[in-house]
């Protein structure tokens, strides 16, 4: 197996997350939200986002609650400190999911206020 696939660079991980997020949204349009493919894509996106945070936050990416998005639940935006390949964020992560997959200490460490940038 290709070593780069198992340990992607920051830019590659960001690209993977955006591609999977796009595929997940397309699957939602074609099927209902509980279709097995959509669930698998959503879960893969979440796992990659957690990997990104654990490896690169808060130096390159940080969590910030996005209060400007219309969503059924509260979400974090994964915000890049500096744009990478024309991306300034790495999609959204429901706060409920973040709390389930990360400790309070990790969430605090991965969060960054605008005053700290």
C-alpha positions in Angstrom: 0.0 0.0 0.0 1.2 3.5 -0.8 2.8 5.1 2.3 1.6 8.6 1.2 -2.0 7.4 1.3 -1.6 6.4 5.0 0.2 9.6 6.0 -1.1 12.3 3.7 0.4 15.8 3.8 -1.7 18.7 5.2 -2.7 19.8 1.7 -3.6 16.2 0.7 -5.7 15.7 3.8 -7.6 18.9 3.2 -8.2 17.9 -0.4 -9.5 14.4 0.7 -11.9 15.9 3.2 -13.3 18.4 0.6 -13.7 15.6 -2.0 -15.4 13.3 0.5 -17.7 16.1 1.7 -18.7 16.9 -1.9 -19.4 13.2 -2.5 -21.5 13.0 0.7 -23.6 16.0 -0.3 -24.2 14.5 -3.8 -25.2 11.2 -2.2 -27.7 13.1 0.0 -29.2 14.7 -3.1 -29.6 11.3 -4.8 -30.7 9.2 -1.8 -32.2 9.9 1.6 -30.0 11.0 4.4 -29.9 7.5 5.9 -28.6 5.7 2.8 -25.6 3.5 3.7 -23.3 5.2 1.3 -24.1 8.6 2.6 -23.6 7.4 6.2 -20.2 5.9 5.3 -19.0 9.1 3.5 -20.1 11.3 6.4 -18.3 9.0 8.9 -15.2 9.0 6.8 -15.2 12.8 6.5 -15.6 13.0 10.3 -12.7 10.6 10.9 -10.4 12.6 8.5 -11.4 15.9 10.2 -10.5 14.4 13.6 -7.2 13.2 12.2 -6.5 16.7 10.8 -7.2 18.3 14.1 -5.1 15.9 16.1 -2.2 16.3 13.8 -2.3 20.0 12.8 -4.4 22.0 15.3 -4.0 24.7 16.4 -1.0 25.6 14.4 -2.6 25.2 10.9 -6.3 24.6 11.6 -8.6 25.4 14.5 -12.2 24.9 15.5 -14.7 27.8 15.5 -18.4 27.7 16.1 -20.1 28.8 12.9 -23.0 30.9 13.8 -23.6 32.2 10.3 -24.7 28.9 8.7 -28.2 27.6 8.5 -28.1 24.1 10.1 -30.3 21.9 12.1 -27.7 21.7 14.8 -24.7 23.8 16.0 -21.5 23.2 14.0 -17.8 24.0 14.2 -16.0 25.2 11.1 -12.5 23.9 10.7 -10.8 27.1 9.8 -7.3 27.2 8.3 -4.9 29.7 9.8 -3.7 30.5 6.2 -5.4 29.4 3.0 -4.1 26.2 1.5 -4.8 25.5 -2.2 -7.5 28.1 -2.2 -9.3 26.6 0.8 -9.8 28.7 3.9 -11.7 26.0 5.8 -12.1 22.3 5.9 -15.9 21.8 6.1 -18.1 21.7 9.1 -18.2 19.3 12.1 -21.3 19.1 14.2 -20.5 20.2 17.8 -22.4 17.1 19.0 -20.1 14.8 17.1 -17.0 16.7 18.2 -18.0 16.3 21.8 -18.5 12.6 21.2 -15.1 12.0 19.5 -12.9 14.5 21.3 -12.2 15.3 25.0 -13.1 18.7 26.4 -9.4 19.4 26.7 -8.9 18.6 23.0 -11.8 20.8 22.0 -10.4 23.7 24.0 -6.9 23.1 22.6 -8.2 22.9 19.0 -10.3 26.1 19.4 -8.9 29.5 18.8 -10.5 32.9 19.0 -10.0 35.5 16.4 -8.0 37.6 18.9 -5.4 34.8 19.0 -4.8 34.7 15.3 
